[in-house]
Structures are given as C-alpha cells and as structure tokens.
Amino acid sequence: MTSPVHHAVLLACTLAVAPLVNAQEAASDPTAAMSPEQQAMMAAWEKASRPGPEHARLAEHFVGRWDARQTLWMAPDAPPMTATGQAQTTAEFGGRQMRMAYAGEMMGAPFEGASHTGYDNVSGVYTSVWMDNMSTGTYTMTGRYDAASRTYTFTGEWPDPMAAGKMLPVRETLRIVDADHHVMDMYETHGGEERHTMRIEFSRAE
C-alpha cells in the first residue's frame, strides 16, 4: 500500500509532465488545443485559401509576356483608333492572383495600367480589379468561365465620368484562342444600348 506521501509525489509528477505532453501535442498538431468550432473555422479558411484548378487555368492562359494590338471605338459611327502595347502577366500570392502590367498608348497619349485577376473559392466567381494612369478609380468586376467557348465573361458597374453619380454597366470577355493568343473585348451600355468600345488582341511575345 502506498503512503499519502507517495500519492502526493505521483500527483505532483503527473501535473508537471502534463503541460509538457500537451505542449508537444500542440506543436505537432496546431488544432489539438482548439475547440470543435475553432477547428471547423480553421478548416473553412484553409479550404477558402487553397489554390485550385481555376487558379491553375488562369496561370496557364495568361502568365507570360504579350504583344498587344488595341482597337478603340470612341463612338459607334466614328472610325476606330488603333495602337500597340505590351503586357507582362505574373502569378502572385502563391498562384492565387494573376497580375498584369500593361503599357501602350490611349488616344495618342502614353497609357499604363495594372490588373489583378483571380478566383474566389468562397463565392465561386472570378474577380478582376483594374487601375490605370488615365483615371483615379479602381474598377472591379466579377465573372465566370465557359469551357465550351473557352471564354471568361466579366460584368460590373463603373462610375460614368460623363454623368456624375451615374453608374455605367460594363461587360468584358476574354476569349482564349490558343496557348499563344487571347482576345479581350470591352462593352459599355449607354441609354440601354450595349456598345463595343475596345478590343485588345494579345499574342505571346518571343
């Protein structure tokens, strides 16, 4: 039979070792000390942040250096304005976003812009953000991909510079021709009528 002193020594040893064991478990498994709710939250965030096939497809379609041929329609009855440019697209944030840096001309003036295009696992849509040196706005759109036509279609609303406080519906398509070519078309809706305002044809640079 053990004495009360023996019991006290065993209890003290157990209490001393337990934190070390728990610390080792936490070190090997960060979720060990979490509640079920916290574990579920961590799993949801991990799923939301993990790059998937949509991100891989964006990289396959757009990463690289591109020569650009731009056509701009200022009005339906006006002749188009043409220019050339260059684009460089890189994958960022572990392949979660594609960043394009564009440089060329717009209406005879130097033009530069940048975009981030990605896929949101939570909402299930593609996202696009654009900004450039000819505006002070940041323009956002959301879209989907159609595998049959190999086309991304984005829609959104931007502030109309010709009518303060009014939003201008916009639509953009990105059609994948092949591994070395894709075409961007931009449309704006004025007075209920959609107009084709821009086309940029991208060819992979050598």
C-alpha positions in Angstrom: 0.0 0.0 0.0 1.3 3.4 -1.0 1.6 6.1 1.6 -0.1 9.6 1.4 3.3 11.0 0.7 3.8 8.6 -2.2 0.4 9.7 -3.7 1.4 13.3 -3.4 4.7 12.7 -5.2 2.9 10.9 -8.1 0.3 13.7 -8.4 3.0 16.3 -8.5 4.9 14.4 -11.2 1.7 14.0 -13.3 0.9 17.7 -13.0 4.4 18.6 -14.0 4.5 16.3 -17.0 1.0 17.0 -18.4 1.8 20.5 -19.7 4.9 19.2 -21.5 2.8 16.5 -23.2 0.1 19.0 -24.2 2.7 21.4 -25.5 4.2 18.6 -27.6 0.8 17.7 -29.0 0.1 21.3 -29.8 3.4 21.7 -31.5 2.8 18.6 -33.7 -0.9 19.4 -34.3 -1.9 23.1 -34.0 -5.6 22.1 -33.8 -5.2 19.9 -30.8 -6.0 22.6 -28.3 -8.8 24.1 -30.4 -12.5 23.7 -29.8 -14.6 21.9 -32.4 -15.9 25.3 -33.5 -12.4 26.7 -33.9 -11.3 23.6 -35.8 -14.2 24.0 -38.2 -13.4 27.6 -38.7 -9.7 26.8 -39.4 -10.8 24.1 -41.9 -13.1 26.5 -43.7 -10.4 29.2 -44.0 -7.9 26.6 -45.3 -10.4 25.5 -48.0 -11.2 29.1 -48.9 -7.5 30.0 -49.3 -6.2 26.9 -51.2 -5.4 27.5 -54.9 -7.4 25.1 -57.1 -7.9 24.2 -60.8 -9.4 27.6 -61.5 -6.2 29.4 -60.4 -4.1 26.9 -62.4 -6.2 27.6 -65.5 -5.7 31.3 -65.1 -2.0 30.9 -65.0 -2.0 28.6 -68.0 -4.0 31.1 -70.0 -2.4 34.4 -69.1 1.1 34.1 -67.5 3.8 35.4 -69.8 4.9 38.3 -71.9 2.5 39.5 -74.6 2.4 41.9 -77.6 -0.9 43.7 -77.8 -2.8 45.2 -80.7 -5.5 47.6 -79.4 -8.6 48.9 -81.2 -10.7 51.7 -79.6 -14.2 52.9 -80.7 -15.0 56.3 -79.2 -18.4 56.3 -80.9 -20.4 53.8 -82.9 -20.2 56.0 -86.1 -16.5 57.0 -85.6 -13.6 55.2 -87.2 -11.6 53.2 -84.7 -8.3 54.3 -83.2 -5.5 51.7 -83.1 -2.3 51.4 -81.1 0.1 48.7 -79.9 1.3 47.8 -76.4 3.0 45.2 -74.3 1.8 43.2 -71.3 3.5 41.2 -68.6 1.4 38.8 -66.5 2.8 37.0 -63.5 1.3 34.7 -60.8 1.3 36.2 -57.3 0.4 35.2 -53.8 1.2 31.5 -54.4 -0.7 31.4 -57.7 -3.9 32.9 -56.2 -3.8 36.1 -58.3 -2.6 36.9 -61.9 -1.1 40.4 -62.1 -1.0 42.1 -65.5 1.1 45.2 -66.1 0.1 46.9 -69.4 2.0 49.7 -71.2 1.0 51.3 -74.5 -1.0 54.3 -75.9 -4.5 55.6 -75.5 -5.8 58.3 -77.8 -2.3 59.2 -78.7 -1.1 59.6 -75.1 1.1 57.2 -73.0 -1.1 54.7 -71.2 -0.2 52.3 -68.4 -2.4 50.1 -66.2 -2.4 47.1 -64.0 -4.9 44.4 -63.1 -5.4 41.5 -60.7 -7.5 38.6 -61.8 -8.3 35.7 -59.5 -10.9 33.1 -58.5 -12.8 33.4 -55.2 -13.3 29.9 -53.7 -16.0 31.2 -51.4 -18.3 33.0 -53.8 -17.4 30.7 -56.7 -16.7 33.5 -59.2 -13.7 35.0 -60.9 -12.7 38.5 -59.9 -11.0 41.3 -61.7 -9.6 44.6 -60.5 -8.2 47.3 -62.8 -6.5 50.7 -62.4 -4.5 53.0 -64.7 -2.9 56.4 -65.2 -5.9 57.9 -67.0 -8.3 57.6 -64.1 -8.4 57.9 -60.3 -10.8 55.0 -59.9 -10.3 51.3 -59.0 -12.6 49.2 -61.2 -13.9 45.8 -60.2 -15.8 43.1 -62.0 -16.9 39.5 -61.4 -17.2 36.8 -63.9 -17.4 33.1 -64.9 -15.7 30.8 -67.3 -17.4 28.9 -70.1 -15.3 25.9 -71.1 -17.2 25.2 -74.3 -16.2 28.6 -75.8 -13.1 29.0 -73.7 -14.3 32.4 -72.7 -14.2 34.4 -69.4 -17.1 36.9 -69.1 -16.9 39.7 -66.5 -19.6 42.2 -65.7 -19.7 45.2 -63.4 -20.7 48.9 -63.0 -18.3 51.8 -63.1 -18.8 55.5 -62.3 -19.7 57.3 -65.5 -17.2 60.3 -66.0 -19.8 61.9 -68.3 -22.6 61.8 -65.7 -21.6 62.3 -62.1 -23.3 59.9 -59.8 -24.4 57.6 -62.6 -23.1 54.1 -62.9 -22.1 52.7 -66.3 -22.8 48.9 -66.9 -19.8 47.2 -68.4 -19.0 43.8 -69.8 -15.7 42.3 -70.7 -14.9 39.0 -72.4 -11.5 37.2 -72.5 -11.6 34.6 -75.3 -8.7 32.0 -75.3 -7.8 31.4 -79.0 -4.9 29.1 -78.3 -1.9 28.8 -76.0 -0.3 31.9 -77.6 -3.3 34.1 -78.3 -6.3 35.6 -76.5 -8.6 38.5 -77.2 -10.2 40.9 -74.8 -13.4 42.8 -75.8 -14.9 45.6 -73.7 -18.6 46.7 -73.9 -20.4 49.6 -72.3 -24.2 50.2 -72.0 -25.3 53.7 -72.8 -29.0 54.5 -72.8 -29.9 50.8 -72.6 -27.8 50.0 -75.7 -24.6 48.0 -75.4 -21.7 49.3 -77.4 -18.4 47.6 -78.3 -15.8 50.1 -77.1 -12.4 48.2 -77.1 -10.6 45.2 -78.3 -7.1 44.1 -77.4 -5.6 41.1 -79.2 -2.8 39.5 -77.3 0.0 37.4 -78.9 2.7 35.7 -76.9 6.0 37.6 -77.2 9.1 35.7 -78.3 
